[in-house]
């Protein structure tokens, strides 16, 4: 069973992608290059690109992608209300299934925010 802990899921996805890279070095190197090129600031900033990726992750129903892109959207400076508006657009485009996966994105957001608060508290002490 896959964990419903999105912080853990995000770490798991990263670890598994590293392992996949060991088995498929050319493919994963190419994917990493594509990811970097697609998410680097251009006409759209990185935050906007992560929010777009999150909306797509919700509509295609990818739990690991939701964890990955909620985390990266927060790192890129996305605010809670921006993530909720992203969920709203995904629901518009994906209907009922996107509502269900939108709740997963909301839970991921809550968990990453809690993790960030705990890290900030620990760093302050």
Beta strands, then each sheet from edge to edge (+ up, - down):
end
